[in-house]
């Protein structure tokens, strides 16, 4: 797979979700595609937006064959305008790096400031907007995997300790065994390579209300092998995005298996689907064979 296609798919997969075979022999009427967005902030200076249309279950973005790529036109916004505006300031325009993928590496995101996203598709005459608050990285006091070698099947657990937790804060922990096979070539390539496509079973939701004296300890079992290379992403998120991810996790193997579309999920996108969220994640890589 070329570098261009690797990074395009890495950012687009969270937008449309992984398309999976139908678990039951049920025909579901396809709804017209809605403009759908996904966002990621690699740093306070770098934000990327994926913009496209919800797709039927038979369309697989992970398929890089020429036949499948020919169906991509019309599914993504490849002629449009994408801007991010800090409340009370002038808008910043995002450049199209690949069809459906827009980014800007010269921003200066301010913690707890509000940002407005606007996406316009010139070809189809559609537009959506969304507002979010940029949240800083969480205070991680400890993060460590544990390989428990009891019995014939070793178990891998992840232990995390978060600090400085305030009332109403929420977090998610995502993990993946997919590693970036491309070395750091440029800040852009390195940033895109850090983007992970976490599936529903790879998301752990953490409610900050369970914290005691501003500290929260949490442990859970990972669906990985003790020889895997593990990438863990921890982020502080707001209540609405917490509910979005929680709903995605709960419906990821039912609703999306059947329809392949991010429908019936919470959204902050006006007249569209998906979710616009900006947060500073902490990413850590572990080589489990060292534990």
C-alpha positions in Angstrom: 0.0 0.0 0.0 1.4 3.4 -0.9 2.0 6.0 1.8 -0.7 8.2 0.3 -3.4 5.5 0.5 -2.2 4.3 4.0 -2.7 7.7 5.6 -5.9 8.4 3.7 -7.5 5.2 5.0 -6.1 5.7 8.5 -8.0 9.0 8.9 -11.1 8.0 6.9 -11.8 4.7 8.7 -12.9 6.4 12.0 -15.2 8.6 9.8 -17.2 5.8 8.3 -16.5 3.0 10.8 -15.2 -0.4 9.7 -17.6 -2.0 7.3 -18.3 -5.6 8.3 -20.3 -8.4 6.8 -24.0 -8.5 7.7 -24.4 -10.9 10.7 -27.9 -11.8 9.7 -29.7 -12.3 6.4 -31.6 -9.0 6.7 -32.2 -6.5 4.0 -32.0 -2.9 5.3 -33.1 0.0 3.1 -30.2 2.3 2.4 -30.7 6.0 3.3 -29.3 8.8 1.2 -25.7 9.6 2.3 -25.3 12.5 4.6 -22.2 14.7 4.9 -20.2 13.1 7.7 -17.1 14.4 9.4 -14.4 13.2 11.7 -11.6 15.2 13.4 -8.3 14.7 15.0 -5.8 17.2 16.6 -2.3 15.8 16.5 -1.0 18.8 18.5 -2.1 22.3 19.3 -0.8 23.3 15.9 -2.1 20.4 13.7 -5.7 19.5 13.0 -7.1 17.2 10.3 -10.7 16.7 9.2 -12.1 13.8 7.2 -15.2 14.8 5.2 -17.4 12.5 3.2 -20.7 10.8 2.9 -22.2 7.9 4.9 -21.9 4.7 2.8 -23.7 1.4 2.4 -22.3 -1.7 4.1 -20.9 -3.1 0.9 -18.4 -0.3 0.6 -15.1 -1.0 2.3 -12.5 1.8 2.8 -10.0 -0.8 3.9 -10.1 -2.4 0.5 -7.3 -0.7 -1.6 -8.0 -2.6 -4.8 -8.4 -0.4 -7.9 -12.0 -1.6 -8.3 -12.9 -0.3 -4.8 -11.0 2.9 -5.2 -13.0 3.7 -8.3 -16.1 4.0 -6.1 -14.5 6.6 -3.9 -15.3 9.7 -6.0 -18.6 11.1 -4.8 -18.1 9.5 -1.4 -15.7 12.1 -0.1 -15.5 15.9 -0.3 -12.9 16.5 -3.0 -13.9 20.1 -4.0 -14.9 22.2 -1.1 -13.9 24.6 1.7 -13.1 23.6 5.2 -12.4 26.2 7.9 -11.9 26.2 11.7 -12.7 29.4 13.6 -11.8 30.2 17.2 -14.8 32.0 18.7 -14.3 35.7 18.2 -11.4 35.3 15.7 -10.9 35.1 11.9 -11.3 31.6 10.3 -8.3 29.4 9.4 -8.6 27.5 6.2 -7.6 23.8 6.0 -5.7 22.5 2.9 -6.9 19.4 1.1 -4.0 16.8 1.3 -6.0 14.0 -0.2 -9.6 13.7 -1.4 -11.7 13.9 1.7 -8.8 14.8 4.0 -8.2 18.5 5.0 -5.5 19.7 7.4 -3.7 22.7 8.8 -0.3 22.5 10.6 -0.1 26.2 11.5 -2.8 26.6 14.1 -2.5 27.6 17.7 -5.3 25.8 19.6 -6.1 27.2 23.0 -7.2 24.9 25.9 -10.8 25.3 26.7 -11.5 27.7 23.8 -14.5 27.1 21.5 -13.9 26.3 17.8 -16.4 26.2 15.0 -15.9 23.9 12.0 -17.5 24.6 8.7 -17.4 22.2 5.7 -18.8 23.1 2.3 -19.0 20.7 -0.6 -19.0 22.8 -3.8 -20.0 19.9 -6.1 -23.1 18.8 -4.2 -24.0 22.2 -2.7 -24.1 20.8 0.9 -22.7 22.3 4.0 -22.4 21.4 7.7 -21.0 23.1 10.8 -20.2 22.0 14.3 -18.8 23.6 17.5 -16.5 22.0 20.1 -14.1 22.9 22.9 -10.4 22.0 22.7 -9.4 20.0 25.8 -5.8 19.6 27.0 -4.0 16.3 27.5 -5.0 14.4 30.7 -2.6 14.1 33.6 -1.4 10.5 33.5 0.3 9.5 36.8 0.9 5.9 35.7 0.3 3.7 32.7 1.5 0.2 32.4 0.4 -3.1 30.8 0.6 -6.4 32.8 1.0 -9.8 31.2 -0.5 -12.5 33.5 1.0 -15.9 32.5 -1.3 -18.2 34.4 -2.8 -21.2 32.6 -2.5 -21.9 28.9 -3.8 -18.5 27.8 -1.9 -15.5 29.0 -4.0 -12.4 29.9 -2.9 -8.8 29.2 -4.3 -6.1 31.4 -3.7 -2.3 31.3 -3.4 -0.3 34.5 -3.8 3.5 34.5 -3.8 6.2 37.1 -5.2 9.6 36.2 -4.7 12.8 38.3 -6.0 16.3 38.6 -9.5 15.2 37.8 -12.3 17.8 38.1 -16.0 17.1 38.4 -17.7 16.4 35.1 -14.5 15.3 33.2 -14.6 12.1 31.1 -11.9 10.1 29.4 -11.4 7.4 26.8 -8.7 4.8 26.5 -8.1 3.4 23.0 -5.7 0.7 22.1 -4.5 -0.9 18.9 -1.9 -3.4 17.8 -1.6 -1.7 14.4 1.8 -0.1 14.2 3.0 2.7 11.9 5.4 1.0 9.4 6.5 4.3 8.0 9.4 6.0 9.9 9.1 9.7 10.7 9.8 11.5 7.5 8.1 14.9 8.1 6.0 16.3 10.9 2.9 15.8 8.7 3.7 12.1 7.9 4.7 11.4 11.5 1.4 13.0 12.7 -0.7 11.1 10.3 1.1 7.9 11.2 0.0 8.3 14.8 -3.7 8.2 13.9 -5.1 5.0 15.0 -8.4 3.4 13.9 -9.8 2.0 17.2 -12.7 -0.4 16.8 -15.6 -0.5 19.3 -14.1 -3.3 21.3 -10.8 -1.4 21.6 -12.4 1.6 23.4 -12.6 1.8 27.2 -14.7 4.6 28.6 -13.7 6.1 32.0 -16.1 8.3 34.0 -14.3 10.9 36.0 -17.1 10.9 38.6 -15.5 7.8 40.1 -12.4 9.7 41.1 -11.4 10.1 44.7 -9.5 13.3 45.8 -8.9 14.1 42.2 -7.3 10.7 41.4 -8.7 7.7 39.5 -7.3 4.3 39.0 -8.7 1.9 36.4 -7.7 -1.5 35.1 -9.2 -3.6 32.3 -8.3 -6.6 30.1 -7.0 -6.1 26.6 -7.9 -8.2 23.5 -4.3 -8.6 22.4 -1.5 -11.2 22.3 1.4 -11.1 24.8 3.8 -10.7 21.9 2.0 -7.7 20.3 3.3 -4.1 19.9 0.6 -2.1 21.7 -0.3 1.5 21.1 -2.4 3.2 23.8 -4.2 6.5 23.4 -5.7 8.4 26.4 -7.7 11.6 26.1 -9.9 13.9 28.1 -13.2 14.5 26.4 -16.4 16.4 27.1 -19.7 14.8 28.2 -21.3 14.9 24.7 -18.4 13.2 23.0 -18.3 10.7 25.8 -21.9 9.8 25.1 -21.1 9.6 21.4 -18.2 7.1 21.9 -20.2 5.2 24.4 -23.1 4.8 22.0 -20.7 3.8 19.2 -19.2 1.2 21.4 -22.6 -0.2 22.4 -23.9 -0.3 18.8 -20.7 -1.1 17.0 -21.5 -4.7 16.5 -25.2 -4.4 15.7 -26.4 -1.2 14.0 -23.2 -0.6 12.0 -22.8 -4.3 11.0 -26.2 -4.1 9.4 -26.2 -0.6 7.8 -22.5 0.3 7.7 -23.5 3.9 8.5 -23.0 6.1 11.6 -26.7 6.6 12.0 -28.7 6.9 15.2 -25.6 8.0 17.0 -25.3 11.3 18.9 -23.8 14.1 16.7 -22.9 17.7 17.1 -22.8 18.2 13.3 -25.6 20.5 12.1 -27.4 18.9 9.1 -24.9 16.0 9.0 -23.4 13.0 10.8 -20.2 12.2 12.7 -18.7 14.3 15.5 -16.3 17.2 15.7 -14.1 16.9 18.7 -10.7 18.5 19.5 -8.6 17.1 22.3 -4.9 16.5 23.0 -4.3 12.8 23.3 -1.4 11.1 25.0 -0.1 8.2 23.0 2.3 5.5 24.3 3.7 2.4 22.7 4.5 -0.8 24.5 6.4 -3.9 23.4 4.5 -6.5 25.3 7.3 -9.1 24.9 9.3 -7.0 27.3 6.8 -7.5 30.2 
